[in-house]
Amino acid sequence: MKKTLPTEFIYQVFALLISFIIVHAVYVTLVRPSATSHLQQEAANIAADPAYVPQESLFVVIKDYEQETCFVLMLWALSILSYKGLAAWRQHKLLERDLLQLPKSLPIGPEDTRELAERVHGLPSLEKQYLLPRALLTGIERFSATRNVQDVSTAVGDVCDSEGERLESELSIIRYIAWAIPSVGFIGTVRGIGDALGQAHRAVGGDISGVTENLGVAFNSTFVALVISIILMFFIYQLQLLQERLVLDSERYVDHWLVRKLRS
């Protein structure tokens, strides 16, 4: 496990940098120029026809810095979710293999534990770090030491429980991002309302354009942040479900292929 943690941390850092570069490039080249062009066109249409009804534009809704930050965080969170989802999927694929390579009806005695442990140790180094090989190896070593089937079942359950807690704790960074996105939206709301209040003196004189523009910033930032948060939480719960199934299926695999065959 010590080798995977720095790799994952480096991946998260580069994912954040790449997410910022991609989103900022899209905003600089497409979103903000398109929003500015749309607003200018709408202002010209209103000046030419006072009865003209302004048209909405997606670029105007997402043009501000708070929305850009929300998209950066969303892309960063999705990249982390993809990394963890791919890791869980690879471990699920391992459940389709017969790692112990034993006949179904053959019992396992204490004299067989060394050979079974060697088979597990013979897996590639990356696969040996997965939950299933670690649970199998723990069960084999516990049976070799105690020759007690109940101890094996307890040890395997402890390994699976600790893995479930570890996977749950590693989701904390994604949950933090999911919490931060609506917070960034509320920051945009506060900023927009504050700027709108700063334009109150112009509204008293009959020019309400500054107030309406800043109120648009306030509402748009909250709207975009909440929509992104809803989408992101769906993928978070899907990953959590995948990881929970991995832990349960691994424990069931060890019980079927190892624990039930032990002969003390």
Buried (B, 14 or more C-beta within 10 A) or exposed (E): EEEEEEEBEEEBEEBBEEBBEEBBEEBEEEBBEBBEEBBEEBEEEBEEEEEEEBEEBEBBBBBBBBBBBBBBBBBBBBBBBEBBBEBBEEBBEBBEEEBBEBEEEEEBEBEBBEEBBEBBEEBEEEBBBBBBBBBBBBBBBBBBEBBBBEBBBEBBBEBBEEBBEEBBEBBEBBBEBBEBBBEBBBBBBEBBBEBBEEBEEEBEEEEBEBBEBBBBBBBBBBBBBBBBBEEBBEBBEEBBEBBBEBBEBBBEBBBEBBBEBBEB
